[in-house]
């Protein structure tokens, strides 16, 4: 990145760092089961609610307990169950129509990050009916309070129940972007490990590594506070100690509970201290190819950390020592390498590949432009990259060869450990 743009980015980030202590961050009230939701809605004066979820959750019947509790309390419930893996503007508009038709007064996002993000965006459209979803992308463009918003996570990964972000995809342009505003932080969040119990092992692993990405990117950035550093440290340690147990045994209540806590704490960390280029690249890949966000983050994370090099090593070393994967006297460079190796090892044990197939060279300039626009100047990354440097990262993530380049002769098994970027059904 050229010196003038570097100075602009760092000045912008420094200004945000200075005002961090006075920004209106808040945390949702934690409920411990869906049976507590009707009382919360009654307290807020809501007698009709829109429930936003996805087809998989609906098919499994996971919302039935909540719907029955609402019915017993005399609260009407309209359901939108069409949220896709990377929620689209069309999803938001369809759910918004149901909200108005049913004269709803509150919104519940029930599911993974996609359902909660869709619910947030619906709330933003209710608050700002004259604004399109796209016009609210970026930072602090909602400006108005949402209807009462309750988040019910069924995965332990996104931390969306505590964040100020909603990530939406424009299905026409295949551009995926965040909407960031304090008004998007839910009023209530339900933490019940039983709702995560039936999660497929692959999704448990990918969403857990999503939470790790949030914690790591927040911790190594340049806009941390004592609180966000502690949240990131705690989350990273919890993931180290519990993710494999939750992956191997979905009925391990303690591991599931600890992973919900980890995702929540990582959400607090990155809501206040931001993320970095892992997320910017992952969002562009999700928008273009439909790849699930947790999987993209998990694959990209070790590649970006290695590319940061010495700029991230001291803080990665702190994480490594805190987790106990190296002795306290280990030099920073060696401890940082051990931390990245641990991520590679975790991905391997969780069935997550090292690289992504299907990335096309023809798509890279546009994706890199989107990643550049998202990350710079907002994300306080350890090392700043421009669009050309970001383009290089896509080749690294692709394993050195793009899908639309001539394929050299490969030895048997050379394609092992990869996954194609076909549209996710998760």
C-alpha positions in Angstrom: 0.0 0.0 0.0 1.4 3.4 -0.9 2.5 5.7 1.9 -0.3 8.3 1.5 -3.1 5.7 1.7 -1.3 3.9 4.6 -1.3 7.2 6.5 -5.0 7.8 5.7 -6.0 4.3 6.9 -4.0 4.5 10.1 -5.3 8.0 10.9 -8.9 6.8 10.4 -8.3 3.8 12.6 -6.6 5.9 15.3 -9.6 8.2 15.4 -11.9 5.3 16.0 -9.6 3.9 18.7 -9.7 7.2 20.5 -13.5 7.3 20.6 -14.0 3.5 21.5 -14.6 4.2 25.2 -17.5 6.5 24.5 -19.3 4.6 21.7 -22.7 3.2 22.7 -21.8 -0.5 22.8 -24.2 -2.7 24.8 -24.8 -6.3 25.4 -28.1 -8.2 25.1 -30.0 -9.6 28.1 -29.2 -13.3 28.2 -32.2 -15.7 28.4 -31.5 -19.4 29.1 -34.3 -21.0 27.2 -37.0 -20.3 24.6 -39.6 -20.5 27.4 -38.3 -17.2 28.7 -39.0 -15.4 25.4 -42.7 -14.7 25.8 -42.1 -12.8 29.1 -39.4 -10.7 27.4 -41.8 -9.8 24.5 -44.6 -9.0 27.0 -42.2 -6.8 28.9 -41.5 -4.9 25.6 -45.2 -4.6 24.8 -45.1 -6.8 21.7 -48.1 -9.0 21.0 -47.1 -10.1 17.5 -43.7 -11.3 16.3 -41.9 -12.3 13.1 -39.8 -15.4 13.5 -37.0 -15.5 10.9 -35.3 -18.9 10.4 -34.0 -21.1 7.6 -35.4 -24.2 5.8 -33.1 -26.6 7.7 -34.2 -25.4 11.1 -37.8 -25.4 10.1 -37.5 -28.9 8.7 -36.0 -30.2 12.0 -38.9 -28.6 13.9 -36.5 -26.7 16.2 -38.7 -23.7 16.4 -41.8 -25.6 17.6 -41.0 -25.2 21.3 -40.8 -21.5 20.9 -43.9 -21.2 18.8 -45.8 -23.2 21.4 -44.6 -21.0 24.2 -45.6 -17.9 22.3 -49.1 -19.4 21.6 -49.6 -20.2 25.2 -48.8 -16.6 26.1 -51.2 -15.2 23.5 -48.5 -13.8 21.2 -49.1 -14.2 17.5 -46.2 -15.5 15.5 -45.6 -15.2 11.8 -42.8 -17.3 10.3 -40.3 -16.6 7.5 -38.2 -19.8 7.0 -36.6 -19.0 3.6 -33.3 -17.6 4.8 -30.4 -19.0 2.7 -26.8 -19.7 3.8 -25.7 -16.2 2.8 -28.9 -14.2 3.3 -29.9 -12.0 0.4 -31.6 -8.7 -0.1 -34.5 -10.7 -1.6 -34.7 -12.7 1.7 -34.9 -9.5 3.7 -37.6 -8.0 1.5 -39.7 -11.1 1.6 -39.5 -11.3 5.4 -40.2 -7.6 5.6 -43.5 -8.1 3.7 -44.5 -10.8 6.1 -43.7 -8.5 9.1 -46.0 -5.8 7.7 -48.8 -8.1 6.6 -48.9 -9.8 10.0 -48.6 -6.4 11.8 -45.7 -7.6 13.8 -44.1 -5.6 16.6 -40.9 -7.6 17.3 -38.5 -9.9 15.5 -36.8 -13.1 16.5 -33.8 -14.4 14.5 -33.6 -18.2 15.1 -30.7 -20.2 13.7 -27.2 -19.6 12.7 -25.6 -16.3 11.7 -27.6 -16.2 8.5 -31.0 -16.1 10.2 -29.9 -13.6 12.8 -28.3 -11.4 10.1 -31.5 -11.5 8.0 -33.6 -10.6 11.1 -31.3 -7.7 11.8 -31.6 -6.4 8.3 -35.4 -6.8 8.4 -35.4 -4.7 11.6 -33.2 -2.0 9.9 -35.7 -1.8 7.0 -38.6 -1.4 9.5 -36.7 1.4 11.2 -35.7 3.0 7.9 -38.5 2.2 5.4 -37.2 4.8 2.9 -33.8 3.2 2.7 -32.8 0.2 0.7 -30.7 -2.6 2.3 -27.8 -1.6 0.1 -27.9 2.0 1.2 -27.3 1.0 4.8 -24.1 -1.0 4.1 -21.0 0.2 5.9 -20.8 2.0 9.2 -23.6 3.7 11.2 -26.2 4.2 8.5 -29.3 2.8 10.2 -29.6 5.7 12.8 -32.9 4.5 14.3 -34.0 2.0 16.9 -35.2 -1.3 15.6 -38.3 -3.2 16.9 -37.5 -5.5 19.8 -35.0 -8.0 18.4 -34.3 -11.4 20.0 -31.5 -13.7 18.8 -31.7 -17.4 19.3 -28.4 -19.0 18.1 -28.4 -22.6 17.1 -24.7 -22.6 16.3 -21.7 -21.6 18.4 -19.8 -19.5 15.9 -21.0 -16.2 14.5 -21.7 -14.4 17.8 -24.3 -12.5 15.9 -26.5 -12.4 19.0 -24.1 -9.8 20.4 -22.7 -8.0 17.4 -23.7 -4.8 15.6 -23.2 -6.4 12.2 -25.5 -8.0 9.6 -23.9 -9.4 6.5 -26.1 -9.4 3.4 -25.6 -10.5 -0.2 -27.0 -8.7 -3.2 -28.1 -11.7 -5.2 -28.0 -9.7 -8.5 -24.4 -8.4 -8.2 -23.2 -11.3 -5.9 -21.7 -8.6 -3.7 -21.6 -9.5 0.0 -21.3 -6.6 2.5 -21.8 -5.8 6.2 -24.2 -3.3 7.7 -22.8 -2.1 11.0 -24.8 0.0 13.5 -25.2 -0.1 17.3 -29.0 -0.4 16.8 -28.5 -3.8 15.3 -27.3 -5.3 18.6 -30.2 -7.6 19.8 -32.1 -6.7 22.9 -32.1 -10.3 24.1 -30.1 -13.5 23.3 -31.1 -17.0 24.1 -28.2 -19.3 25.2 -29.5 -22.9 25.3 -27.0 -25.6 24.4 -29.8 -28.0 23.6 -30.6 -26.0 20.5 -27.1 -26.8 19.2 -27.2 -30.5 20.1 -28.4 -31.7 16.7 -26.0 -29.7 14.7 -24.0 -31.8 12.1 -20.4 -32.3 13.1 -19.1 -30.5 10.0 -21.1 -27.3 10.8 -20.1 -27.5 14.5 -16.4 -27.5 13.3 -16.8 -24.7 10.8 -18.8 -22.4 13.0 -16.4 -23.0 15.9 -13.5 -22.0 13.7 -15.6 -18.9 12.7 -15.6 -17.9 16.4 -11.9 -18.5 16.6 -11.4 -16.2 13.6 -13.4 -13.5 15.3 -11.3 -13.8 18.5 -8.0 -13.9 16.7 -8.6 -11.0 14.3 -9.9 -8.8 17.1 -6.9 -9.7 19.3 -4.2 -9.0 16.8 -5.7 -5.8 15.5 -4.6 -2.3 16.5 -7.9 -1.1 18.1 -8.2 -3.4 21.1 -9.1 -2.5 24.7 -8.4 -4.3 27.9 -12.0 -5.7 27.8 -11.8 -6.9 24.2 -8.4 -8.5 24.7 -9.7 -10.4 27.7 -12.8 -11.5 25.8 -10.6 -12.7 22.8 -8.2 -14.5 25.2 -11.1 -16.3 27.0 -12.8 -17.2 23.7 -9.6 -18.6 22.2 -8.9 -20.8 25.3 -12.5 -22.1 25.4 -12.3 -23.0 21.7 -9.0 -24.8 22.2 -10.4 -26.7 25.1 -13.9 -27.5 23.8 -14.4 -27.5 20.1 -13.1 -30.9 19.3 -15.2 -32.4 22.1 -18.3 -30.7 20.7 -17.4 -31.9 17.2 -16.9 -35.5 18.3 -19.9 -35.7 20.7 -22.8 -33.4 19.9 -24.5 -34.3 23.2 -21.6 -33.0 25.3 -23.6 -30.3 27.1 -20.6 -28.8 28.8 -18.6 -28.5 25.6 -21.6 -27.1 23.8 -22.3 -24.5 26.6 -18.6 -23.5 26.6 -18.7 -23.0 22.8 -21.7 -20.8 23.1 -19.8 -18.7 25.6 -16.8 -18.6 23.3 -18.8 -17.4 20.3 -20.5 -14.8 22.5 -17.2 -13.5 23.9 -15.5 -13.5 20.5 -18.6 -11.5 19.2 -18.0 -8.9 21.9 -14.3 -8.7 21.0 -14.8 -8.1 17.3 -17.8 -5.9 17.7 -15.7 -3.4 19.5 -12.2 -4.1 18.0 -13.2 -5.2 14.4 -12.0 -8.0 12.3 -9.5 -8.0 9.4 -8.6 -9.3 5.9 -9.7 -12.9 6.7 -13.3 -11.6 6.9 -13.0 -9.2 3.9 -11.8 -12.1 1.7 -14.3 -14.5 3.1 -17.2 -12.1 2.4 -16.1 -11.7 -1.2 -15.9 -15.5 -1.7 -19.3 -16.0 0.0 -20.9 -13.4 -2.2 -19.4 -14.7 -5.4 -19.6 -18.5 -4.9 -22.0 -19.0 -2.0 -19.5 -20.7 0.2 -20.5 -20.7 3.8 -18.8 -18.1 5.9 -17.5 -20.3 8.7 -15.8 -22.6 6.2 -14.3 -19.7 4.3 -12.9 -18.2 7.4 -11.5 -21.5 8.6 -9.6 -22.1 5.4 -8.4 -18.5 5.0 -7.3 -17.8 8.6 -3.9 -19.6 8.7 -2.9 -18.3 5.2 -3.5 -14.7 6.2 -1.8 -15.1 9.6 1.3 -16.5 7.9 1.3 -13.6 5.4 1.1 -11.0 8.2 4.5 -12.4 9.4 6.3 -10.4 12.1 3.5 -7.8 12.3 1.2 -10.2 14.0 3.7 -12.5 15.8 3.8 -10.8 19.2 0.1 -11.1 19.8 -0.2 -14.5 18.2 2.5 -15.6 20.7 0.4 -14.3 23.6 -2.6 -16.4 22.4 -0.4 -19.5 22.0 1.0 -19.1 25.5 -2.4 -18.4 27.0 -3.8 -21.6 25.4 -0.9 -23.6 26.7 0.3 -24.9 23.4 3.9 -23.7 24.0 5.9 -22.9 27.1 5.8 -19.3 28.5 9.5 -18.7 27.6 9.0 -19.5 23.9 10.2 -16.6 21.7 7.4 -14.7 19.9 8.3 -15.9 16.4 8.3 -19.5 17.4 5.2 -19.3 19.5 3.3 -17.5 16.7 4.3 -20.3 14.2 3.1 -22.8 16.7 -0.2 -21.1 16.9 -0.7 -21.1 13.1 0.3 -24.8 13.0 -2.3 -25.5 15.7 -5.0 -23.9 13.5 -3.8 -26.1 10.6 -4.0 -29.2 12.8 -7.5 -28.2 14.1 -8.8 -27.7 10.6 -7.5 -31.2 9.7 -9.1 -32.8 12.7 -12.4 -31.0 11.8 -12.4 -32.1 8.2 -11.7 -28.6 6.9 -9.4 -28.4 3.8 -6.3 -26.3 3.4 -7.4 -24.7 0.1 -10.5 -23.8 -1.9 -11.0 -25.1 -5.4 -13.2 -23.3 -7.9 -11.9 -19.7 -7.4 -11.6 -18.2 -10.9 -8.9 -15.8 -11.9 -11.4 -13.8 -13.9 -13.4 -13.1 -10.6 -10.4 -12.1 -8.5 -10.0 -8.4 -9.5 -13.6 -7.7 -8.6 -13.5 -9.7 -5.4 -10.3 -8.0 -4.3 -11.9 -4.6 -5.0 -14.8 -5.5 -2.7 -12.4 -6.8 0.0 -10.3 -3.7 -0.3 -13.4 -1.5 0.0 -14.7 -3.4 3.0 -11.4 -3.5 5.0 -9.7 -0.3 4.2 -9.6 2.0 6.0 -11.9 0.5 8.7 -10.2 -2.7 9.8 -7.1 -2.0 12.1 -5.1 -4.9 10.7 -1.5 -5.6 11.7 -0.3 -5.0 8.2 -2.1 -3.0 5.5 -2.6 -4.5 2.1 -3.8 -2.9 -1.1 -5.9 -4.4 -3.8 -3.0 -6.0 -5.6 -1.7 -7.7 -2.4 -5.2 -8.9 -1.7 -5.4 -10.5 -5.2 -2.2 -12.4 -4.2 -4.1 -13.9 -1.2 -6.8 -15.4 -3.4 -4.1 -17.4 -5.3 -2.7 -18.6 -2.0 -6.1 -19.6 -0.7 -6.7 -21.4 -4.0 -3.5 -23.4 -3.5 -1.6 -21.7 -6.2 -3.9 -22.3 -9.2 -7.2 -20.8 -10.2 -10.0 -22.9 -11.6 -10.0 -21.2 -15.0 -6.3 -21.6 -15.6 -4.9 -24.5 -17.5 -4.5 -27.6 -15.3 -1.1 -29.1 -15.2 -0.7 -32.9 -15.0 -1.2 -33.9 -11.4 -0.1 -36.9 -9.5 -2.7 -39.2 -8.1 -4.2 -37.7 -4.9 -2.9 -34.1 -5.7 -6.4 -32.7 -5.2 -6.9 -34.2 -1.8 -7.5 -31.7 1.0 -9.5 -29.2 -1.0 -13.1 -28.3 -1.3 -14.9 -26.7 -4.3 -16.7 -23.4 -4.0 -20.0 -24.6 -5.2 -23.0 -23.0 -3.6 -23.4 -24.2 0.0 -26.5 -26.0 1.1 -25.8 -25.4 4.7 
